[in-house]
Amino acid sequence: MGQVIEKTYNGLKVPQGEKITFKDGKPVVPNKPIIPFIEGDGTGRDIWRASKRVIDAAVTKAYGTTKEIAWYEVFAGEKAHDTFKEWLPEDTIHALREFGVAIKGPLSTPVGGGIRSLNVSLRQIFDLYCCVRPVRWFEGVPSPVKHPEKLNVVIYRENTEDVYAGIEWAAGSAEAKKLIELVESFAGNRKIRLDSGIGIKPISEFGSQRLVKKAIEYAITKGRKTVTMVHKGNIQKYTEGAFRDWGYQMAEKDFAKEIVTEQKLWDEMNGKMPEGKILLNDRIADSMFQQVLLRPDEYSVLATTNLNGDYLSDACAAQVGGLGIAPGANIGDDCAIFEATHGTAPKYADKDVINPGSVILSGAMMLEYMGWNEACALIHEAIAKTIQQKKVTYDMERLMEGATKLKTSEFADAIIANMG
């Protein structure tokens, strides 16, 4: 039996279950964890209904009655604004902090004021410094490239710094003018046009090293062979370039027995990789976009700065079927939020047509993060089998010869049927 927690958030009583706690940055998961969910805006409603059924079916199939998720709805986005007149209620923040692990659908970003981005706000509030995006191909998914099966990467994107820190001032503002004067006083003969908007791009040693550390730890745990730091250090030497340098410094200090740098591989080892070691290298961001198209099988784990990782995640997802089946997670040391990587597509809301794959696979990521690997594997296997049967939602059906077009709910039914 679960523990009774006598609390309410946003007026809803907490269900019977137990809290996930954290030890040394790792989740300690009971058999009936309380997991908050935000269903999402627009198509999020259809997607969440389908995804929850798939996740619950996988848990039941894997563990019978010994494990169960106690789902608990919390609110953000349009539903929160309609109900509480807030885009991100304080009670939602308190509940996410209390229970530690959550999952969410796509959220709208309010236009013309208020919170800049709800997704970015959640990452910053809970210091979810790793945006983790696994990108792999499921056989049968339509792809614009000849060999999508060669791309199988996990992207670790720094989530709290860079231009996403949101430190900027509008062109013509008093603050922008003062900053232009200050910068020009340091910059010698270099001038900034007075009608420029000004943004600040902070990248720290602390933020860079903890991100690269997580990427290396993941590679060690999962038996992946390479970790590649992606940056624009040839141009931005003291931010992007420092990200690279700090990553190498940390790795050589903390992982000397596990990693070999690319420079050492060629300078000291004649290019012969030692058995059981992980290769640590780096690539310029624009070159990396070419590499994932032309030589994708040479890369496994990518550690990136924030903006580069945003671009690269979507570019990689496009090679294996798009954001409709691209999962994602935002992970910190004592909180993790798993999420859809696509938008809300409001014109399709409540029509039961949208591909729920992104949230379903994010749910599988969440199960793996919790150590419920058997349930995670069931979802992956069932999705693969369903796609191979050409039973898909409209976005894939229109690109697949002889496919059967399913509704959102029917796609979930087919996945569940393929679990056993």
TORPA-233071 format. One record per residue (C-alpha): residue in three letters; x, y, z. Coordinates in steps of 0.05 Angstrom, whole numbers, padded with zeros to 5 digits, always signed. Layout:
# residues N
ALAXYZ ...
END
This chain:
# residues 420
MET+00000+00000+00000 GLY+00023+00070-00015 GLN+00035+00123+00036 VAL-00021+00174+00047 ILE+00006+00244+00038 GLU-00042+00294+00068 LYS-00029+00351+00020 THR-00064+00387-00036 TYR-00035+00428-00094 ASN-00078+00471-00138 GLY-00137+00445-00099 LEU-00124+00372-00117 LYS-00109+00320-00063 VAL-00045+00280-00071 PRO-00060+00207-00089 GLN-00038+00148-00047 GLY+00034+00131-00062 GLU+00105+00149-00042 LYS+00154+00204-00061 ILE+00215+00192-00105 THR+00276+00217-00067 PHE+00347+00231-00091 LYS+00414+00207-00066 ASP+00479+00232-00098 GLY+00439+00258-00157 LYS+00405+00191-00170 PRO+00331+00176-00159 VAL+00309+00128-00105 VAL+00243+00100-00131 PRO+00189+00065-00090 ASN+00142+00013-00120 LYS+00085+00063-00124 PRO+00116+00131-00139 ILE+00074+00193-00142 ILE+00089+00225-00209 PRO+00060+00293-00228 PHE+00039+00304-00300 ILE+00022+00366-00340 GLU-00023+00344-00397 GLY-00002+00402-00442 ASP-00037+00452-00486 GLY-00070+00442-00554 THR-00059+00371-00577 GLY-00029+00355-00509 ARG-00097+00331-00484 ASP-00103+00276-00537 ILE-00030+00258-00532 TRP-00030+00252-00457 ARG-00091+00206-00454 ALA-00058+00159-00504 SER+00011+00163-00472 LYS-00013+00149-00401 ARG-00048+00085-00425 VAL+00015+00060-00459 ILE+00060+00075-00399 ASP+00012+00042-00350 ALA+00004-00019-00395 ALA+00080-00027-00399 VAL+00087-00023-00324 THR+00032-00074-00313 LYS+00059-00121-00366 ALA+00129-00117-00337 TYR+00114-00120-00263 GLY+00042-00143-00252 THR+00015-00114-00188 THR+00083-00102-00155 LYS+00095-00034-00186 GLU+00047+00022-00205 ILE+00050+00096-00219 ALA+00005+00142-00178 TRP-00008+00198-00228 TYR-00021+00267-00201 GLU-00043+00325-00246 VAL-00010+00392-00237 PHE-00022+00453-00281 ALA+00017+00498-00327 GLY+00003+00534-00392 GLU-00067+00550-00418 LYS-00104+00503-00372 ALA-00070+00535-00312 HIS-00085+00605-00338 ASP-00158+00589-00352 THR-00167+00559-00282 PHE-00121+00599-00237 LYS-00104+00661-00279 GLU-00031+00641-00276 TRP+00012+00608-00329 LEU+00054+00572-00278 PRO+00021+00570-00209 GLU+00064+00568-00146 ASP+00029+00504-00125 THR+00053+00470-00188 ILE+00125+00490-00172 HIS+00117+00465-00101 ALA+00089+00398-00124 LEU+00144+00387-00176 ARG+00196+00402-00122 GLU+00162+00355-00073 PHE+00156+00295-00119 GLY+00219+00303-00161 VAL+00201+00267-00225 ALA+00147+00291-00273 ILE+00125+00287-00346 LYS+00092+00340-00389 GLY+00061+00351-00456 PRO+00074+00411-00501 LEU+00061+00480-00471 SER+00043+00546-00503 THR+00087+00606-00492 PRO+00047+00668-00475 VAL+00055+00723-00526 GLY+00065+00796-00510 GLY+00087+00792-00438 GLY+00090+00747-00377 ILE+00136+00687-00376 ARG+00185+00685-00433 SER+00178+00610-00441 LEU+00146+00561-00393 ASN+00194+00507-00414 VAL+00255+00551-00402 SER+00225+00575-00336 LEU+00217+00504-00310 ARG+00289+00487-00329 GLN+00316+00548-00292 ILE+00271+00543-00230 PHE+00293+00471-00217 ASP+00364+00477-00245 LEU+00350+00423-00296 TYR+00417+00433-00328 CYS+00417+00372-00375 CYS+00370+00371-00434 VAL+00375+00298-00456 ARG+00351+00279-00525 PRO+00362+00208-00551 VAL+00355+00205-00626 ARG+00348+00137-00660 TRP+00310+00108-00719 PHE+00253+00058-00716 GLU+00252+00013-00776 GLY+00199+00034-00826 VAL+00194+00107-00804 PRO+00198+00152-00866 SER+00264+00190-00869 PRO+00295+00241-00917 VAL+00363+00207-00913 LYS+00386+00141-00944 HIS+00412+00108-00881 PRO+00375+00134-00820 GLU+00394+00071-00782 LYS+00466+00098-00777 LEU+00444+00155-00731 ASN+00439+00134-00659 VAL+00461+00190-00613 VAL+00443+00217-00545 ILE+00449+00293-00540 TYR+00467+00325-00473 ARG+00452+00398-00481 GLU+00469+00449-00427 ASN+00402+00477-00406 THR+00410+00538-00362 GLU+00463+00584-00392 ASP+00481+00614-00460 VAL+00431+00660-00494 TYR+00374+00622-00459 ALA+00392+00656-00394 GLY+00348+00711-00423 ILE+00393+00770-00407 GLU+00378+00821-00461 TRP+00354+00892-00473 ALA+00315+00923-00530 ALA+00347+00967-00582 GLY+00342+01040-00561 SER+00330+01025-00488 ALA+00370+01063-00436 GLU+00401+00997-00413 ALA+00423+00978-00483 LYS+00455+01047-00494 LYS+00493+01042-00428 LEU+00518+00972-00445 ILE+00540+00995-00514 GLU+00580+01051-00483 LEU+00611+01003-00432 VAL+00629+00951-00485 GLU+00659+01003-00531 SER+00702+01028-00474 PHE+00733+00959-00471 ALA+00733+00944-00546 GLY+00783+00994-00573 ASN+00763+01015-00643 ARG+00706+00966-00650 LYS+00638+00999-00651 ILE+00567+00974-00640 ARG+00510+01005-00678 LEU+00467+01047-00632 ASP+00403+01014-00658 SER+00426+00945-00634 GLY+00390+00902-00585 ILE+00439+00874-00534 GLY+00442+00804-00506 ILE+00492+00772-00458 LYS+00515+00701-00467 PRO+00541+00672-00401 ILE+00577+00604-00404 SER+00611+00584-00339 GLU+00664+00534-00320 PHE+00616+00503-00268 GLY+00558+00496-00317 SER+00602+00469-00373 GLN+00638+00417-00331 ARG+00576+00389-00296 LEU+00542+00380-00364 VAL+00602+00345-00397 LYS+00610+00303-00334 LYS+00538+00277-00340 ALA+00550+00261-00414 ILE+00612+00220-00397 GLU+00577+00185-00340 TYR+00521+00166-00387 ALA+00570+00138-00438 ILE+00604+00096-00384 THR+00538+00070-00357 LYS+00510+00053-00425 GLY+00573+00027-00457 ARG+00576+00081-00510 LYS+00643+00090-00544 THR+00650+00165-00558 VAL+00632+00232-00525 THR+00637+00292-00571 MET+00636+00364-00545 VAL+00602+00410-00596 HIS+00619+00484-00595 LYS+00634+00546-00636 GLY+00700+00559-00602 ASN+00736+00580-00666 ILE+00695+00645-00663 GLN+00672+00653-00591 LYS+00736+00634-00555 TYR+00718+00654-00484 THR+00649+00624-00482 GLU+00642+00567-00532 GLY+00717+00554-00534 ALA+00720+00554-00458 PHE+00663+00503-00456 ARG+00709+00456-00496 ASP+00771+00471-00454 TRP+00735+00463-00388 GLY+00706+00398-00411 TYR+00774+00369-00427 GLN+00803+00394-00361 MET+00748+00361-00321 ALA+00751+00296-00360 GLU+00826+00289-00353 LYS+00820+00300-00278 ASP+00757+00260-00262 PHE+00757+00206-00316 ALA+00831+00193-00330 LYS+00821+00117-00327 GLU+00758+00117-00371 ILE+00772+00165-00428 VAL+00823+00177-00482 THR+00824+00245-00517 GLU+00828+00247-00592 GLN+00894+00284-00588 LYS+00925+00232-00543 LEU+00898+00176-00588 TRP+00938+00202-00647 ASP+00998+00232-00612 GLU+01012+00173-00567 MET+00972+00112-00591 ASN+00979+00115-00666 GLY+00903+00119-00673 LYS+00891+00051-00640 MET+00836+00058-00588 PRO+00849+00018-00524 GLU+00797-00034-00507 GLY+00744-00011-00458 LYS+00761+00063-00463 ILE+00715+00120-00486 LEU+00740+00169-00538 LEU+00731+00242-00519 ASN+00735+00292-00576 ASP+00705+00357-00600 ARG+00675+00386-00663 ILE+00659+00456-00687 ALA+00583+00464-00688 ASP+00575+00477-00763 SER+00620+00418-00779 MET+00578+00375-00733 PHE+00516+00387-00774 GLN+00553+00359-00834 GLN+00581+00301-00793 VAL+00512+00276-00770 LEU+00490+00274-00843 LEU+00552+00243-00875 ARG+00585+00203-00818 PRO+00531+00194-00765 ASP+00555+00126-00742 GLU+00620+00156-00716 TYR+00583+00193-00661 SER+00547+00167-00599 VAL+00540+00219-00543 LEU+00542+00294-00559 ALA+00554+00346-00504 THR+00534+00415-00528 THR+00523+00487-00507 ASN+00451+00509-00502 LEU+00436+00541-00569 ASN+00478+00493-00610 GLY+00443+00435-00576 ASP+00375+00463-00592 TYR+00391+00467-00666 LEU+00426+00400-00668 SER+00372+00362-00631 ASP+00319+00381-00681 ALA+00365+00370-00741 CYS+00380+00300-00717 ALA+00307+00285-00703 ALA+00290+00305-00774 GLN+00334+00249-00800 VAL+00296+00195-00763 GLY+00223+00217-00771 GLY+00216+00285-00739 LEU+00195+00313-00672 GLY+00132+00270-00670 ILE+00174+00211-00645 ALA+00231+00250-00611 PRO+00233+00243-00535 GLY+00266+00291-00487 ALA+00282+00303-00414 ASN+00307+00359-00370 ILE+00348+00330-00314 GLY+00381+00361-00253 ASP+00410+00333-00189 ASP+00345+00329-00151 CYS+00290+00337-00203 ALA+00275+00310-00273 ILE+00219+00331-00321 PHE+00206+00290-00383 GLU+00171+00324-00441 ALA+00145+00327-00511 THR+00196+00360-00558 HIS+00145+00387-00607 GLY+00095+00445-00603 THR+00021+00447-00586 ALA-00008+00447-00657 PRO-00073+00479-00633 LYS-00109+00470-00700 TYR-00107+00395-00688 ALA-00129+00399-00615 ASP-00183+00349-00592 LYS-00186+00316-00661 ASP-00151+00251-00640 VAL-00103+00253-00699 ILE-00034+00274-00673 ASN+00025+00226-00664 PRO+00034+00214-00589 GLY+00103+00182-00600 SER+00144+00239-00569 VAL+00109+00235-00501 ILE+00104+00159-00502 LEU+00179+00154-00515 SER+00193+00208-00463 GLY+00153+00164-00415 ALA+00199+00106-00434 MET+00258+00151-00418 MET+00227+00166-00351 LEU+00218+00092-00335 GLU+00291+00079-00353 TYR+00312+00138-00309 MET+00272+00106-00252 GLY+00307+00040-00263 TRP+00244+00007-00291 ASN+00283-00018-00352 GLU+00236-00076-00368 ALA+00177-00030-00378 CYS+00219+00018-00419 ALA+00241-00039-00465 LEU+00169-00062-00474 ILE+00150+00007-00500 HIS+00208+00010-00549 GLU+00195-00060-00575 ALA+00120-00048-00582 ILE+00129+00018-00619 ALA+00179-00013-00666 LYS+00132-00071-00681 THR+00072-00025-00691 ILE+00111+00018-00741 GLN+00136-00044-00778 GLN+00063-00066-00784 LYS+00051+00002-00817 LYS-00001+00021-00766 VAL+00014+00094-00756 THR-00016+00164-00748 TYR-00028+00209-00807 ASP+00040+00243-00806 MET+00075+00177-00823 GLU+00018+00144-00861 ARG+00020+00197-00916 LEU+00093+00180-00928 MET+00088+00104-00924 GLU+00062+00060-00980 GLY+00007+00013-00957 ALA+00002+00041-00887 THR-00060+00041-00844 LYS-00078+00110-00815 LEU-00095+00108-00741 LYS-00122+00159-00694 THR-00081+00180-00634 SER-00120+00134-00588 GLU-00118+00077-00639 PHE-00042+00082-00644 ALA-00038+00074-00569 ASP-00084+00013-00574 ALA-00039-00018-00627 ILE+00024-00006-00585 ILE-00009-00037-00524 ALA-00032-00097-00565 ASN+00040-00108-00588 MET+00066-00112-00518 GLY+00048-00185-00511 
END
